[in-house]
Amino acid sequence: MTELLLVAAAALVDADGRVLLAQRPDTKAHPLMWEFPGGKLEPGETPEKALIRELAEELDIKVTESCLAPIAFASMALETVHILMPLFLCRKWEGIPQALDVAKISWVRPQRLLSYDLVPADRPLAAQLRDFLGKV
């Protein structure tokens, strides 16, 4: 039986319409690949609570639950787990994102998202986000 891994991700979109991508540290799985910030849910944690915690840990920003809007999700079978990952759009936060628990961050125009070396589960989300942001 394959383990189901619940992960939450955020598409932080700034006032100029750019999306924040985070580069994974070279010490973690998928080293130096890019992803939407977020992470695994802890036991009893909702995706929104996980994102609030993860964004504070990874980027030193404060996000409130009311500023997180679910817009897409990925469901992907990997070698040892099946990932289920909702993607939340976030346009409002407190603080300036800093690369704390990530190698680097980059603000990317939506049409350039797929030019980055994204982790496998984030590729379909990047395409959906690009198309969504192109219509708003």
C-alpha positions as CSV (number, residue, x, y, z in Angstrom):
1,M,0.0,0.0,0.0
2,T,1.4,3.4,-1.0
3,E,1.6,6.1,1.7
4,L,-0.4,9.3,1.1
5,L,1.7,12.4,1.8
6,L,-0.3,15.6,2.3
7,V,1.7,18.7,1.3
8,A,0.4,22.3,1.0
9,A,2.0,24.9,-1.3
10,A,1.5,28.7,-1.8
11,A,1.7,30.8,-4.9
12,L,2.7,34.1,-3.5
13,V,1.9,36.8,-6.1
14,D,3.3,40.3,-5.7
15,A,1.8,43.6,-6.8
16,D,3.6,43.3,-10.1
17,G,2.0,39.9,-10.8
18,R,5.2,37.9,-10.2
19,V,5.2,34.6,-8.4
20,L,7.7,33.5,-5.8
21,L,9.6,30.3,-6.4
22,A,11.9,28.8,-3.8
23,Q,15.0,26.8,-4.5
24,R,15.3,23.6,-2.4
25,P,18.5,23.3,-0.3
26,D,21.1,20.9,-1.7
27,T,20.7,18.7,1.5
28,K,17.0,17.8,0.7
29,A,15.3,15.5,-1.9
30,H,15.3,17.1,-5.3
31,P,18.3,19.3,-4.4
32,L,18.4,22.8,-5.9
33,M,15.2,22.3,-7.8
34,W,12.6,25.0,-7.7
35,E,9.2,24.8,-6.0
36,F,6.3,26.8,-4.6
37,P,7.0,27.4,-0.9
38,G,5.2,25.2,1.6
39,G,5.6,21.7,3.0
40,K,4.2,18.6,4.7
41,L,1.2,18.8,7.0
42,E,1.9,17.8,10.6
43,P,-0.6,15.5,12.3
44,G,-3.9,17.3,13.0
45,E,-2.8,20.3,10.9
46,T,-5.0,21.8,8.1
47,P,-3.3,22.8,4.8
48,E,-3.9,26.5,5.7
49,K,-2.2,26.1,9.1
50,A,0.6,24.2,7.6
51,L,1.2,27.0,5.1
52,I,1.1,29.7,7.7
53,R,3.8,27.7,9.7
54,E,5.9,26.8,6.6
55,L,5.9,30.3,5.2
56,A,7.1,31.7,8.5
57,E,9.8,29.1,8.8
58,E,11.0,29.2,5.1
59,L,10.5,32.9,4.2
60,D,10.0,34.8,7.4
61,I,6.6,36.1,6.4
62,K,3.3,36.2,8.2
63,V,0.2,35.0,6.4
64,T,-3.4,34.8,7.7
65,E,-5.8,32.0,6.7
66,S,-8.2,34.5,5.2
67,C,-5.5,35.5,2.6
68,L,-5.1,31.9,1.3
69,A,-7.4,30.9,-1.6
70,P,-7.2,27.3,-2.9
71,I,-6.9,27.4,-6.7
72,A,-5.5,24.0,-7.8
73,F,-4.1,20.7,-6.6
74,A,-1.6,18.1,-7.7
75,S,-2.0,14.4,-7.2
76,M,1.1,12.5,-8.1
77,A,2.5,9.0,-7.5
78,L,6.2,8.9,-6.8
79,E,8.4,5.8,-6.1
80,T,7.5,5.4,-2.4
81,V,4.6,7.9,-1.7
82,H,1.6,9.4,-3.4
83,I,1.6,13.2,-3.0
84,L,-1.7,15.2,-2.7
85,M,-0.9,18.9,-2.7
86,P,-3.3,21.8,-2.8
87,L,-2.0,25.1,-4.2
88,F,-3.2,28.3,-2.5
89,L,-3.0,31.7,-4.1
90,C,-1.8,34.4,-1.7
91,R,-1.5,38.1,-2.6
92,K,-1.2,39.6,0.9
93,W,1.4,38.9,3.7
94,E,3.4,40.8,6.3
95,G,7.1,41.1,5.9
96,I,9.6,40.8,3.1
97,P,10.3,37.2,1.9
98,Q,13.8,36.0,2.9
99,A,15.5,32.7,2.0
100,L,15.7,31.2,5.5
101,D,15.1,27.5,5.0
102,V,15.5,27.5,1.2
103,A,18.6,28.0,-0.9
104,K,17.3,31.0,-2.9
105,I,14.1,32.7,-3.9
106,S,13.1,34.2,-7.2
107,W,10.2,36.4,-8.3
108,V,9.1,35.0,-11.7
109,R,6.6,36.2,-14.3
110,P,3.9,33.6,-14.7
111,Q,4.7,32.9,-18.3
112,R,8.3,32.0,-17.3
113,L,7.4,29.5,-14.5
114,L,7.9,26.4,-16.6
115,S,11.4,27.6,-17.7
116,Y,12.6,26.8,-14.1
117,D,13.7,23.3,-13.1
118,L,10.6,22.6,-11.0
119,V,10.1,19.6,-8.7
120,P,7.8,17.1,-10.5
121,A,4.6,17.7,-8.5
122,D,4.9,21.5,-9.1
123,R,5.1,21.4,-12.9
124,P,1.4,20.8,-13.5
125,L,0.5,23.5,-10.9
126,A,2.8,26.0,-12.6
127,A,1.0,25.5,-15.9
128,Q,-2.4,25.9,-14.2
129,L,-1.2,29.0,-12.3
130,R,0.2,30.5,-15.5
131,D,-3.1,30.0,-17.3
132,F,-5.1,31.3,-14.3
133,L,-3.0,34.5,-13.8
134,G,-3.1,35.2,-17.5
135,K,-6.9,35.5,-17.3
136,V,-7.2,37.8,-14.3
